[in-house]
């Protein structure tokens, strides 16, 4: 293989390397006619292409393996860690050409590779539990829906989950943030296969792959479900703005950079309030300094469509204020938030960018 295709930790980060390779992989997989126009690909035949993909698999192997072990341990599925890994590595490799590729990701700064892997971990856990329980994905989806509703009812009524009735589940199921609406007969059927000994082991963990989640009341699970309900009730544009501002400095964007982001504009078009805050005009963006002695770079975009800056600022401050109030009103403590808020923000950020 050409040396330009090899990874060197001394020359670039894994994020930089894989972002660069993803574009090449996209050409190989989806646009082979463009290979001749790329100096690194013009002489690559099918055998070379396979060798390149195998090499990339080796580069990401340890990262994927580490994530698979983590979610297996956190979900009491250590016996199935190899199964989780096999599903996870297949998903990651199959989608590697999308990693920080502008053709698929509308976020110029890109994401960390660990975050990219975590986006596929949930499906890997679900597949492993499907093997373990013998339930198909539709049964698992119903069980997850019922389980989340049970937790919500228990929290709302301040009762044990064992005391939640079928009528309670039927009444509250519309508040859990998914699209399912089950009849009472179906709820009864789902409770039946959730509680049988052969299926109970591991049944409840599949929807929360990043933390410990027993079927018994778990503070972390309850906290995460509560926070998920909060984010599900935000406007899509407001959720995007808030989550973007929560990104690390390495992965975040300035307000002006965000204002002209195509993904945010598309989300603003989904509701009338946000839609009214899209405008057209000139936008000046000053890039942050890299080194302290480096000059600032100003870019001027003329006659471009963008979201009003004051609207972005208001949406962020409003979401932050509402989240603080929501946390206070539900009696959540700092120790409740530790270990789940960061994971949830990552999950929500990926969901809204898909």
C-alpha positions as CSV (number, residue, x, y, z in Angstrom):
1,X,0.0,0.0,0.0
2,X,1.1,3.6,-0.6
3,X,2.6,5.2,2.5
4,X,0.0,8.0,2.2
5,X,-2.7,5.4,3.1
6,X,-1.0,4.3,6.2
7,X,-1.7,5.6,9.7
8,X,1.0,7.3,11.7
9,X,0.3,8.6,15.2
10,X,3.2,11.0,14.9
11,X,1.8,12.7,11.9
12,X,-2.0,13.0,12.5
13,X,-4.7,11.9,15.0
14,X,-6.9,8.9,14.3
15,X,-9.8,11.3,13.8
16,X,-7.8,13.2,11.1
17,X,-6.6,10.0,9.4
18,X,-10.0,8.2,9.3
19,X,-11.7,11.4,8.2
20,X,-9.3,11.5,5.2
21,X,-9.6,7.8,4.5
22,X,-13.4,7.8,4.7
23,X,-13.6,10.0,1.5
24,X,-11.3,7.6,-0.3
25,X,-13.3,4.6,0.9
26,X,-16.5,6.4,-0.3
27,X,-15.0,6.7,-3.8
28,X,-13.9,3.1,-3.9
29,X,-17.3,1.8,-2.7
30,X,-19.7,4.2,-4.4
31,X,-18.0,6.2,-7.1
32,X,-15.4,3.9,-8.7
33,X,-15.4,6.0,-11.9
34,X,-13.8,8.8,-9.9
35,X,-10.8,6.6,-8.9
36,X,-8.8,7.6,-12.0
37,X,-9.0,11.3,-11.0
38,X,-7.5,10.7,-7.5
39,X,-3.7,10.2,-7.3
40,X,-4.0,7.8,-4.4
41,X,-6.6,5.6,-6.1
42,X,-5.8,5.7,-9.8
43,X,-3.7,2.6,-9.8
44,X,-5.7,0.7,-7.2
45,X,-7.3,-2.5,-8.4
46,X,-9.9,-4.7,-6.6
47,X,-7.2,-6.6,-4.7
48,X,-5.5,-3.4,-3.5
49,X,-8.9,-2.0,-2.5
50,X,-9.6,-5.1,-0.4
51,X,-6.2,-4.8,1.2
52,X,-6.9,-1.2,2.0
53,X,-10.3,-2.0,3.7
54,X,-8.6,-4.8,5.7
55,X,-6.0,-2.4,6.8
56,X,-8.6,0.1,8.0
57,X,-10.3,-2.7,9.9
58,X,-7.0,-3.3,11.7
59,X,-6.7,0.4,12.5
60,X,-10.1,0.6,14.2
61,X,-10.1,-3.0,15.7
62,X,-8.9,-2.0,19.2
63,X,-11.3,0.9,19.5
64,X,-14.3,-1.1,18.5
65,X,-13.2,-4.0,20.7
66,X,-12.9,-1.6,23.7
67,X,-16.4,-0.2,23.1
68,X,-17.9,-3.7,22.7
69,X,-16.4,-4.8,26.0
70,X,-17.6,-1.7,27.8
71,X,-21.2,-2.0,26.6
72,X,-21.2,-5.8,27.3
73,X,-20.1,-5.2,30.9
74,X,-22.5,-2.4,31.4
75,X,-25.4,-4.5,30.2
76,X,-24.5,-7.7,32.0
77,X,-23.8,-9.4,28.7
78,X,-20.1,-10.3,29.1
79,X,-20.9,-13.8,27.8
80,X,-22.0,-12.1,24.6
81,X,-19.2,-9.6,24.2
82,X,-17.8,-11.4,21.2
83,X,-21.3,-11.4,19.6
84,X,-21.6,-7.6,20.3
85,X,-18.1,-7.1,18.9
86,X,-19.0,-9.0,15.7
87,X,-22.1,-6.9,15.1
88,X,-20.4,-3.7,16.0
89,X,-17.3,-4.1,13.8
90,X,-19.5,-5.0,10.9
91,X,-21.6,-1.9,11.3
92,X,-18.6,0.4,11.8
93,X,-16.7,-1.0,8.8
94,X,-19.8,-0.9,6.6
95,X,-20.4,2.7,7.5
96,X,-16.8,3.9,7.8
97,X,-16.9,5.8,4.5
98,X,-19.5,8.1,6.1
99,X,-17.2,9.1,9.0
100,X,-16.8,12.9,9.0
101,X,-17.5,12.8,5.2
102,X,-19.1,16.1,4.1
103,X,-21.3,14.1,1.7
104,X,-23.0,12.4,4.8
105,X,-22.3,14.7,7.7
106,X,-23.4,18.3,7.8
107,X,-20.9,19.3,10.5
108,X,-17.7,20.8,9.4
109,X,-15.7,20.1,12.5
110,X,-16.4,16.4,12.5
111,X,-16.8,13.9,15.4
112,X,-14.4,11.9,17.5
113,X,-14.1,8.3,16.4
114,X,-15.3,7.0,19.7
115,X,-18.5,8.9,19.3
116,X,-18.9,7.4,15.8
117,X,-18.5,3.9,17.2
118,X,-21.0,4.5,20.0
119,X,-23.6,5.5,17.4
120,X,-23.7,1.8,16.3
121,X,-23.3,0.2,19.8
122,X,-27.0,0.3,20.5
123,X,-27.8,-1.9,17.5
124,X,-25.0,-4.3,18.3
125,X,-26.4,-4.7,21.9
126,X,-29.9,-5.1,20.5
127,X,-28.8,-7.9,18.1
128,X,-26.9,-9.7,20.9
129,X,-29.9,-9.6,23.2
130,X,-32.1,-10.8,20.3
131,X,-29.9,-13.9,20.1
132,X,-29.9,-14.3,23.8
133,X,-33.6,-14.0,24.3
134,X,-34.9,-15.5,21.1
135,X,-37.1,-12.4,20.4
136,X,-37.2,-10.7,17.1
137,X,-36.6,-6.9,16.7
138,X,-40.3,-6.1,16.7
139,X,-40.8,-7.9,20.0
140,X,-37.8,-6.2,21.5
141,X,-39.1,-2.8,20.4
142,X,-42.5,-3.5,22.1
143,X,-40.7,-4.8,25.2
144,X,-38.5,-1.6,25.3
145,X,-41.6,0.6,24.8
146,X,-43.4,-1.2,27.7
147,X,-40.4,-1.1,29.9
148,X,-39.8,2.6,29.4
149,X,-43.5,3.3,30.1
150,X,-43.4,1.2,33.3
151,X,-40.4,3.3,34.5
152,X,-42.2,6.5,33.6
153,X,-45.4,5.5,35.5
154,X,-43.4,4.5,38.5
155,X,-41.7,7.9,38.5
156,X,-44.9,9.8,37.9
157,X,-46.9,8.0,40.6
158,X,-44.0,7.4,43.0
159,X,-44.8,3.7,43.1
160,X,-42.8,0.5,42.6
161,X,-42.5,-0.7,39.1
162,X,-44.1,-4.0,40.3
163,X,-47.3,-2.0,41.1
164,X,-47.7,-0.6,37.6
165,X,-50.8,-2.0,35.9
166,X,-51.7,-2.6,32.3
167,X,-54.2,0.3,32.5
168,X,-51.3,2.5,33.7
169,X,-49.1,1.4,30.8
170,X,-51.9,2.0,28.3
171,X,-52.6,5.5,29.7
172,X,-48.9,6.7,29.9
173,X,-47.4,5.0,26.8
174,X,-47.8,8.1,24.6
175,X,-45.4,10.0,26.9
176,X,-42.2,7.9,26.4
177,X,-41.1,9.6,23.2
178,X,-41.4,6.7,20.7
179,X,-44.0,6.1,18.0
180,X,-45.6,2.9,19.4
181,X,-49.1,2.7,20.7
182,X,-50.1,-0.7,21.9
183,X,-53.5,-2.1,22.7
184,X,-54.0,-3.5,26.2
185,X,-54.1,-7.1,24.8
186,X,-50.7,-6.5,23.2
187,X,-49.3,-5.0,26.4
188,X,-50.4,-8.1,28.3
189,X,-48.7,-10.3,25.7
190,X,-45.5,-8.3,26.0
191,X,-45.5,-8.5,29.8
192,X,-45.9,-12.2,29.4
193,X,-42.7,-12.8,27.4
194,X,-40.8,-10.1,29.4
195,X,-41.5,-12.0,32.6
196,X,-40.9,-15.6,31.5
197,X,-37.6,-17.0,32.9
198,X,-36.2,-17.9,29.5
199,X,-36.6,-14.3,28.3
200,X,-36.2,-12.2,31.4
201,X,-32.4,-12.5,31.6
202,X,-31.0,-9.5,29.8
203,X,-34.4,-8.5,28.3
204,X,-34.4,-5.1,29.9
205,X,-30.9,-3.9,29.1
206,X,-30.9,-3.5,25.4
207,X,-32.1,0.1,25.1
208,X,-29.4,1.6,27.3
209,X,-26.1,0.3,26.1
210,X,-23.8,2.8,27.9
211,X,-24.5,2.1,31.5
212,X,-25.6,-0.5,34.0
213,X,-29.3,-1.1,33.7
214,X,-31.1,-3.8,35.8
215,X,-34.8,-4.4,35.5
216,X,-35.1,-3.2,39.1
217,X,-35.3,0.5,39.6
218,X,-32.0,2.0,38.7
219,X,-31.3,5.7,39.5
220,X,-29.1,6.1,36.4
221,X,-31.7,4.5,34.1
222,X,-34.5,6.6,35.6
223,X,-32.4,9.8,35.2
224,X,-31.6,9.0,31.5
225,X,-35.2,8.3,30.7
226,X,-36.3,11.5,32.3
227,X,-33.7,13.5,30.4
228,X,-34.7,11.8,27.2
229,X,-38.3,12.9,27.7
230,X,-37.0,16.5,28.1
231,X,-35.1,16.4,24.8
232,X,-38.0,14.7,23.0
233,X,-40.1,17.7,23.9
234,X,-37.8,20.3,22.4
235,X,-38.2,21.7,18.9
236,X,-35.8,20.0,16.5
237,X,-34.0,23.3,15.8
238,X,-33.7,24.1,19.5
239,X,-32.4,20.7,20.3
240,X,-29.8,21.0,17.6
241,X,-28.7,24.4,18.8
242,X,-28.4,23.3,22.4
243,X,-26.6,20.0,21.6
244,X,-24.2,21.8,19.3
245,X,-23.3,24.3,22.0
246,X,-22.7,21.4,24.4
247,X,-20.0,19.9,22.1
248,X,-16.4,20.1,23.1
249,X,-14.2,23.0,21.8
250,X,-12.6,20.5,19.4
251,X,-15.9,19.5,17.9
252,X,-18.0,22.6,18.5
253,X,-18.8,25.5,16.3
254,X,-19.2,29.2,16.8
255,X,-22.6,30.8,16.7
256,X,-22.0,32.3,13.3
257,X,-20.6,29.0,11.9
258,X,-23.8,27.3,13.2
259,X,-26.0,30.0,11.7
260,X,-25.3,29.0,8.1
261,X,-25.2,25.2,8.8
262,X,-27.4,23.4,6.3
263,X,-28.7,20.9,8.9
264,X,-29.8,23.6,11.3
265,X,-31.6,25.5,8.4
266,X,-33.4,22.3,7.4
267,X,-34.5,21.7,11.0
268,X,-35.7,25.4,11.3
269,X,-37.9,24.8,8.2
270,X,-39.9,22.1,10.1
271,X,-41.8,24.6,12.3
272,X,-43.2,28.0,11.7
273,X,-41.5,29.7,14.7
274,X,-38.1,28.6,13.7
275,X,-38.8,29.2,10.0
276,X,-39.5,32.9,10.6
277,X,-36.0,33.3,11.9
278,X,-34.2,32.3,8.7
279,X,-32.9,35.3,6.8
280,X,-30.7,36.1,3.8
281,X,-27.8,38.5,3.9
282,X,-24.1,38.9,4.5
283,X,-22.4,37.0,7.3
284,X,-18.8,37.6,8.6
285,X,-17.1,34.7,10.4
286,X,-13.9,35.2,12.3
287,X,-12.1,31.9,12.8
288,X,-10.7,31.2,16.2
289,X,-6.9,31.4,16.5
290,X,-5.0,28.2,16.6
291,X,-1.7,29.4,18.0
292,X,-1.7,32.6,20.1
293,X,0.6,34.4,17.6
294,X,-1.4,33.3,14.6
295,X,-3.5,36.0,12.8
296,X,-7.3,35.6,12.9
297,X,-8.9,34.7,9.6
298,X,-12.1,36.5,8.6
299,X,-14.5,35.0,6.0
300,X,-17.3,37.0,4.5
301,X,-20.2,35.2,3.0
302,X,-22.4,37.4,0.8
303,X,-26.1,36.9,0.2
304,X,-26.3,33.6,2.1
305,X,-29.2,32.0,3.9
306,X,-28.6,31.7,7.6
307,X,-30.4,31.5,11.0
308,X,-30.6,34.8,12.9
309,X,-27.9,35.0,15.5
310,X,-30.2,36.3,18.3
311,X,-32.6,33.4,17.7
312,X,-29.8,30.9,18.1
313,X,-28.7,32.6,21.3
314,X,-32.2,32.7,22.7
315,X,-32.9,29.1,21.8
316,X,-29.8,28.0,23.6
317,X,-30.4,30.1,26.7
318,X,-34.1,29.0,26.8
319,X,-33.2,25.3,26.5
320,X,-30.5,25.6,29.2
321,X,-32.9,27.4,31.5
322,X,-35.7,24.8,30.9
323,X,-33.2,21.9,31.5
324,X,-32.0,23.4,34.8
325,X,-35.7,23.8,35.9
326,X,-36.5,20.3,34.7
327,X,-33.6,18.8,36.7
328,X,-34.7,20.8,39.8
329,X,-38.4,19.9,39.5
330,X,-37.6,16.2,39.2
331,X,-35.2,16.3,42.2
332,X,-32.2,15.1,40.2
333,X,-28.8,15.4,41.9
334,X,-25.3,15.9,40.5
335,X,-24.5,12.3,41.3
336,X,-27.6,11.2,39.3
337,X,-26.4,13.1,36.2
338,X,-22.8,11.7,36.4
339,X,-22.2,8.9,33.9
340,X,-25.4,9.3,31.9
341,X,-25.8,13.0,30.8
342,X,-22.7,12.9,28.6
343,X,-23.8,9.7,26.9
344,X,-27.3,10.9,26.4
345,X,-26.0,14.2,24.8
346,X,-23.9,12.1,22.4
347,X,-26.8,9.9,21.5
348,X,-29.2,12.8,20.9
349,X,-26.5,14.6,18.9
350,X,-26.1,11.7,16.5
351,X,-29.8,11.1,16.2
352,X,-30.5,14.7,15.2
353,X,-27.7,14.6,12.6
354,X,-28.8,11.4,10.8
